[in-house]
Amino acid sequence: GHGTHVAGTIAGKRWDAEGAADGIAPGAKLAVADIGNRNGDLLTPNDKTLLSTGRPQSQIHSASWGSEFNFYTSRARNFDQFMFENDEFLIIVAAGNSGSNDGAFDIPNTVGDPATAKNVIAVGAHNSWGHSSPSGNLGPSYIADFSSRGPTADNRMKPDIVAVGKSVLSAGADPNVVGECDPSKIPGANSRNGGLLSLQGTSMATPVVSGTAALIRQYFRDGYYPSGEKNSDDAYPNPSGALVKAVLMNGAQNLRGVDNGVHGVTDSKPYDNTQGFGRLSLQDSVYLAGQTNVQLEVWDRERIEDQDINTYNVTIDKSNGCEAEDLSVTLVWIEEGSNPGCQNCVLNDLDLSVSFRGQTYYPNGQTSPDRTNIVERVVINGVQGGETATISVNAYNLAWKSQQYALVATGCFGGVANTLQGESVFDSDESLKRRQIIIISVCVSIGVLLIACVAYFFIRRRKAQSGGGISNDFNEGEFEESA
């Protein structure tokens, strides 16, 4: 069922071998809350009880459910408040599946609560690839048409990030069998066989992000930061939820558009209300020596008082072979819950800016400070070795005396290049070109056929009018002669 599938995507692991659908963080420990009945109705306990499932050991909550309420609800406030009061905790929520409906596409304001909360990560869905991809779909560089769109009612950007959700192969519950395992034939998109099931939806994309968040926590706890290699002396046992969120948002990559099937492709760009910060990309989020594209600098649990400015310098260093061309900087803060129904829900407004080559860069694709969102990112293209950027965090307007935040920067900071071979499925995605070639080929074939038909009838008509061609008398005579 739905819950088994989601749990399998996070932590599933075939016990005796590498499974066909092992999870993102295989073998991770799960604490599960059953919030549904046999009729598929949601029966959630009160928010604090729900979010306390598995506490204090559990630090990530994955919610593949939600409502259609696009505004800031009491539940959104409660989710925000829980994260504020438990600063290691991170909540990841499905954005919803209402982006298209009954022939309508790109429907705005369809992200539903609790994904409308400020501090959570709201997850949209993009297409899959290979045998998991439904027939006729474009490739993984395109967003699923059903993925819900922002903004929220108070105009905050949603979703925050997008992950594969159309379709995902994972564990499939079979109540009549004990010990289901991989079948000899792996099921295709949106089908099942044996212990495996393929489903689609932002419910499926959410555990992909949740499992990745678990890996990022482990990355810091096991001491992979900053060297890119495991070192117990560098272990950071309690990374904040804001830091894990910042790492995820900072490394997100651009998607090309929305796959609306026969209705074409809708354009989408980073920081819009279709893809938010872009698609999940662990290779562009952390540093593993020789296996990822970037190095990482982080500042966790930094604090700033109202009207103050904190500055940080980073210098690009490509001397050991790093080839990354961009500098990416992301600021995340976790703040208290706001009043339900708020129209200006951000309480503590921090501003991120980056000074580089005499120019000031503002976040989220804007040309001035962002006054609406509590995640802010600046990406500068074409940076060169030896250049220095100055990062500024400005406490522009705080409701309280001070605000804690996490800051992340990625780029070339003295590490080695990614030595993994081959292109990613995103870089090699030519599915739109193939679809266009097919459409052009079909159209040309139909056009040639129509021209041939018109020419045939035109010639037949001309000959009939001239009395010497294809006429009934001629045909009858021909038949008689042939006999």
N, C-alpha and C positions, 0 to 999 in steps of 0.2 A: 504494500500500500504506500500511500503518500509519505507517512512518517518513516517507514523502513527505507524508502528510496532516499529521502533527505539525509537520514543518519548514515546510510552507506556512502553517500557522496562526501560527507565530512571525514569519516573515520573507517570506512569499510576495508577489510583485509581478508583475503582468502587465506585460511590458516596453513595450508600445506604447500602453497606455491604462489607465484605472482598471478593475481586474478585478472580476469578480463575487464573488471570494473572496480578495481581498488580505489579507495577514496583519496582525497587530497592530502590528508594527514593520517595515513593508515595506522591503525592501532591506537589512536588517541582515545582518551577516556571520555565517555558521554554520560551526562545526567539527563534523563528524559522526562518531560511532562506531557501527559496525555490530555489534550484539550478538545477532543472531538467525540462524537457518538457514532452509532452505526448508520445514522441518516446523513452523516457528513456535516452536522451542525457544530459550530464552535461553542464550547462551554469552558471559557477561560476562568480561572480563579482570579482573585484580585491581583492587581499588577505587581505589588511587592512580593506576594507569595510566588507568583509565576517566575519573576526574575531572580528570586532567591533559590531556585532549583539548583541543587548541587553546590551551593555556596557553603564555605568560602573557597573551596578548591576551584570551582568553575569561574572562569574570568571572561568567557565569551558566550553570548546568548544569540542563537540563530533562530529567527522567527520567519518561517515560510507560511505566513498567513497575514490577514489584514482585512480592513474594511474599505468602503468606497468614500469615506469622509475625507475630503481634501484639505480641511482646515486643521488648525492646531487644537486638538481635543484634550480632554482631561487625561486620557491615556498617554498621549504624546508628552504632556507635562510630566506624568509619573515616570515614564521611561527616561526622560531627560534628567529628572531629579535623582533617580536611582544611579545613573552614571555619574552625576556630579558628586554624590555622596560616597561612591565607591570608585576611586579614580583609576584602578587597574581594569575596571570592567568595560566591555565594549559590546554594544548591541547592534546586530546586523539584521535587516528587515527586508522582506520582499516588497518591491515597489508596487506590484499589482499587474494584472493582465488585461487592462482595459484601454490600451492604446489604440485599438481598432475594434470596431463592432458593427455588424450588419451593413457592410459595405462602406462604412466611414473609417477614415485612416487619420493617423497623427492627431488623435483627440487630446487636447490639452487638459490640464488640471485633473488628471485621472490617477495620480499617485494618491494612495489612501493611507489613513492612519493605521498603525503607529509609524509608518514610514515618513510621516509629516513631521516627526520630532526633529529637533535641531541637532542633537548630539549623536544620533544613530547614523549608521550607514544604510542608505536606501539603495537597493540593488535592482538594476534592470537586466534584461536578457539580450544576448546576441546569438547569431546562428552558430551551429556546430559544423563539423566537417567529417569526411569519411563515411563509414557505414551508419554513424549516428545522425547524419543529416537527412532530413526528409527530401524525397525526390522533388526536383524543381527548385529547391532553395538556392539562394546565393551562398557564398562561403562565409567563414567566421568573421570577416571584416564588416559585416552588415548586421544591424540591429533587427531583432525580431519585431514584426509589425505589432504584435499584441502587447509589447512591453509598455507599461504605463508611463505617461508623460507628466512633467511638472508644468508650471511651477506649483508650489503650494498656494493656498488662498492668500497668504501674506507675501507672496511673490519671492519666496526662497527657491533656489535652484534644487531640483530633484529630477531624476535620481542622482545619487552621488557617484556611482560607479556602475559598470556593466560587466557581466560575466556570462559564460556560455550557458544557455538555457533552452536552446531549441536545436536538437534535443539532447538529453543526457542519459547515459547508460549507467545504472546503479543496481543496488540490491532490490529484489522484488519479493515481497512476503508471499508465501504460499501456506495458508493455514493447515492444509491437508498433508504437508510433507515436513519431515524433520530432517534438518541438515541439507537444505537445498544447496546446490553448487553450480559452477559454470556448466552450461549445456554444451554439447558438441557443436551446435549451431548458435552463434551469437545473434540475438535478436536485432532487427533493424530498427529504424526510427519509429518511436511511438508504438512499440509492440513488446511482447514478452515471450520468454522461453526459459523454462526451468527456474533457477533462482535469480535471473536477471530481468530487469524491466527498464524500458526506455520511456521517459516522460518529458514534457516540455512545459515551460512556464518560468516566471521569476522565482517561484518556489524552488525550482531546480538550480537556478543561478545563485541564490542566496547561500546555500551550503558550500558552494565553490569558494565564495569569498570568506566564509566562516572558517573553512579548513585552511585557507591561506593565511588568515589572521593567526590561527594557531601555530602555523609554521614560523611566522614572524616573531611571535612571543618566544618560541623555542630558540630561534636564531639569537635573540638577546640573552636568554637565560643560559644557553650553552656556551656563550662567549665567542660567537662568530664575529661580533662587532668589536673593534673596527678592522681587524686584520683580514677578514674573509675566510679564516680557518678557525676551527674549534680550539679554544684556549680557556681553560677553567679560570685562569687568573683574570680574564676579561668578563666573566659571567656577570650579567645584570639581572638579578632574580625577579625584579618587579617592575617591568616596563609599564608605563601608564597606558590606559586605553587610548588617550589622545595621541601618544607616540605611535602605537600600532596603526591607528586610523591614518595618521599623517604619512606613514610609510606607504600604505596602500594607495592613498590618493595621489601622492607625489609621483609614483611610478606608472600611473594609468596612461594608456596610449590611445591615440585618436582612432575612431572608427569612421568608415567612409559614408555611411548613410543607412536608411531604413529599407529593408527588403519587404516591399508590399506586393510581392508576387507579380501577377499579370498587370497590376496597376503601377508598376515601375518602382523607382527608388527615390525616396525623399532625402534631400541633403541634410547632413547633420555635422556639427562642428563641436569641438570641446567647449564646455561651459554652457551649452544650450540645455534645454529641458528634455532632451531625448537621451543623451549619453553622459551628461554631467562632466566629470573629469576624464571619462573615457573607459576603455576596457582594462580589466585587471591584467597586470604584467609583473610577475615576481622577478623576472630577469632584469627589469628596469627599476626595481624597488630596493634591492639589497645587494651587498657585495659578497660573492663567493668566488674566491680566487680562481680565475680561468673559466668560470661558468656563467657569469652574468656580465651585463654591459656597462655597469657603473660602479663607482665607489660611493660610500655613504658617510655623511656627517650628521649627527643628531644632537639636539639639546632638549632634554626632557625635564619636565616640572620646573621650567623657568617661570619666574614671577615678575609682574610689572605693575606699578601703581599708576593711577589715573594721571594722564597728561605726560607721563614719562616716555622716553624712547630708548630701547635696547638695540645695540648694533653688534653685528658679527661679520667677520671677514672670512671669505673662502678664496683660495688661490688654485687655479687650474694647473694640474701637473700631469703631463702625458709622457713623462720620461721613462716609465716602465712598460709602455706599450698600450695603455688604455686609449681607446679610439672614440669614445662617446663625444658627440658634437654639441650636446646641449647641457646647460646648467638648469636644474629644476629645483625650486625651493617651495616648501609648503608649510604653512602655519595652521595649526589646529588648536582650538581651545574648547573646553567642556564647561558649560555654564549652567546655572540653575534653571529649573523649569519656569516657563512664563505662564501668564494667565490664559486659560482656554479661550479661543476665539480671537487672540491677539492679532493685530494688523501690523505691528512692528515688534516682532517677537525677540529679536536680538537684544540682550540686556547690556552686555559689555562689548563695545565695539573696538576691536583691535584692527590695526591696519598694517598690512605687509607691503613693503616696497623693496626693490633691489636697484642699487646704483651701479652702473657698469658702463665703461667707456664714456663717461660724462652724461649719460642718459639715465633717467629714472623710469623703471618698469613697474607697472601696477598689476594687481592680480586678476585672475579669472577673465582674461581677455579684455579688460577694461582699460581706459585711458585716465582713470582717476580712482581713488580709493573705493573699495567695495563696502557699502554700508548695510548689506542685507544678509550675507552668509557668514558662517563661523568656520569655514574652511577656505583658505586663500592660497592660490598657487601662482608662481611666476615661472615661466619657462623662457630661457634666452637661448636662441639658436646660434651655432657657429662660433662658439667660444674657443680660444686658442690657449695653448700652454703658456704659463707665466702670467696670465691676466688675473686680476683680483676683482672680486665683486663684494660690495658692502650691502649686507642685509639689514634692514631696519624693521623693528616691530614697534609700532606707535600705539600707546593706550589713548586713543582718540576721545572716547567717551564711555566711562565705566559707571554702572549703577552702584557698584560697591567699590571699596577702597583699592582693591587689587584684583588681578586675574592671573591664574596659572595657565601655561600653554606648553605645547610641544612644537619644535621647529626641526625640519628635516631638509637636507640638501643632498642632491645626487649629481654626479658628473665625474670627471677625471680628477682624482685627488691622490695620484701616485700609485695606483694599482695597476694590475696587469690586464691585458686584453682578454675578451671572451674567446676561448679556443674551441668551443663546441662547434661541430661541423653542421652545415646545412642551413637553409633558409627556414624561418618560421612559417607556419601555415598562414599567418597574416600577411607577411611580406610576399608570399608566392600566390596569394589569392587573386586569380584572374577570372573568377566566376561570372562577374558582370560582363566582361568581354566575351566570354563563351556564350552567355545568354543573348547578348546583342548579335553575335554571329549567327546563332540559331534563328533568332527572330528575322534578321536580314535574309537568311537563306530561305526561310519559309515564305517571307514576303516576296522575294524575287521569284521563287517557284510559282507562287500563286499569280504573280504579275505576268510571268511568261505564259502560264496556262490561260489566263484571261485574254492576253494578246492573241494567242493562237486561236482561241475560240472565236474572238471577234473577227479575226482575219478569215477564218474558215467560213463563217456565216456571210461575211462581206463578199468573198469570192463566189460563194454559192448563189447569192442574190444577184450579182453582176452577170453571172453566166445564165441564170434563169431569165433575166431581163433581155439578154441578147439572143435567147432562143437556141443556144448551142451548147449547152453544158449539161449540168446535172439537172435533169428534169424527170418527171415520172415516166414519160414516153421513152426516153433514152434508157432508163433503168430497165423498163419492161423488155425493150428490144434486146438489151444486153443479155438479160436472163434467158430470153428465147434462143438467142444465138449460141449461148453457152450450153444450152440443153441439147 
